[in-house]
Amino acid sequence: MSDPYAEPHDFSHLEGGEDEQAADIVRDVVLWYSTQLASEHRSGVPDEERIEELKAGRQAALADQAQLVNADPQEAAQIAAVYAARLRELNES
């Protein structure tokens, strides 16, 4: 199975407004954190500090995702840019 996070995502081809693109990239970051949490929980000796860091990152992304509901196009574009950079960073770590 290929890793969907192996390369940065380009959302320029997606139809819809900035809000949809932002929602997609934030959702990808939430999924990255969820996948990492599941992996950590399945490990023989889970690292509780890493679990807490992952939970905090996921919770922050979920909070930003909730804010997208009321975001104007400029705010949505800014959130999308921040999360695209974050996803690239997470994938490189």
SEDO-486126 format. One record per residue (C-alpha): x, z, y; residue in one letter; residue number from 0. Coordinates in steps of 0.02 Angstrom, whole numbers, plus 32768, in hexadecimal, padded with zeros to 4 digits. Layout:
     xx     zz     yy   resn   resi
      X      Z      Y      A    NUM
...
***
This chain:
     xx     zz     yy   resn   resi
   8000   8000   8000      M      0
   8049   7FD1   80A9      S      1
   805C   8051   8133      D      2
   7FE3   8027   81C1      P      3
   8054   8087   8238      Y      4
   80F5   802E   820C      A      5
   80ED   7FC2   82A8      E      6
   80A1   7FDD   8355      P      7
   7FF2   7F9B   836B      H      8
   7FC7   7F13   83E8      D      9
   7F14   7F23   8421      F     10
   7F17   7E92   849D      S     11
   7EB5   7E25   8422      H     12
   7E24   7E9D   8413      L     13
   7D81   7E75   8466      E     14
   7D2C   7EFA   84CB      G     15
   7D5E   7F5F   8560      G     16
   7DED   7FD4   857E      E     17
   7D81   8062   853E      D     18
   7D72   8013   8492      E     19
   7E2C   7FED   848A      Q     20
   7E55   809E   84BF      A     21
   7DDD   80E5   843E      A     22
   7E31   807C   83B6      D     23
   7EE1   80B4   83E0      I     24
   7EB0   816B   83F3      V     25
   7E56   815F   834B      R     26
   7EF7   811B   82FE      D     27
   7F58   81B0   8341      V     28
   7ED6   8229   82FD      V     29
   7EE3   81D1   8255      L     30
   7FA1   81DF   8259      W     31
   7F94   829B   8274      Y     32
   7F0F   82AD   81ED      S     33
   7F78   824A   8170      T     34
   8011   82B4   8196      Q     35
   7FAC   8354   8183      L     36
   7F6A   831D   80DA      A     37
   8019   82F1   80A2      S     38
   805E   8397   80DC      E     39
   7FD3   83F7   8083      H     40
   7FF8   8397   7FE1      R     41
   80B2   83BD   7FE9      S     42
   80F6   8440   7F73      G     43
   811E   84B9   7FFF      V     44
   80BC   848E   809D      P     45
   8117   84AE   8141      D     46
   809D   851C   81A1      E     47
   80F4   84FB   8247      E     48
   80E4   843F   822F      R     49
   802F   8454   81FC      I     50
   800B   84B1   829D      E     51
   8064   842C   8304      E     52
   8003   83A2   82AD      L     53
   7F5E   83FE   82C7      K     54
   7F84   8416   837F      A     55
   7FB0   835E   8395      G     56
   7F13   8327   833C      R     57
   7EA8   839E   83A2      Q     58
   7EF2   835C   8445      A     59
   7ECE   82A9   840F      A     60
   7E1C   82D8   83E0      L     61
   7E03   8327   848B      A     62
   7E43   828A   84E2      D     63
   7DD4   8222   8472      Q     64
   7D3D   8287   84AC      A     65
   7D6E   8269   8562      Q     66
   7D69   81AE   8548      L     67
   7CAB   81B5   8548      V     68
   7CAD   81D1   8605      N     69
   7D4E   8175   8630      A     70
   7D4E   80E4   86A9      D     71
   7DAE   8046   8679      P     72
   7E4B   807F   86D4      Q     73
   7E4B   8128   867D      E     74
   7E2A   80D5   85D6      A     75
   7EBC   805E   85F0      A     76
   7F2D   80F0   861B      Q     77
   7EF8   8150   8580      I     78
   7F13   80B4   8515      A     79
   7FC3   809F   855B      A     80
   7FF0   8155   853E      V     81
   7FAF   8152   848C      Y     82
   8000   80AB   8462      A     83
   80A7   80F7   8496      A     84
   8081   8196   8435      R     85
   8057   8134   8397      L     86
   80FB   80D3   83A4      R     87
   8157   8178   83BA      E     88
   80FF   81C9   8327      L     89
   8125   8135   82B7      N     90
   81DD   813B   82E5      E     91
   81EE   81F4   82BE      S     92
***
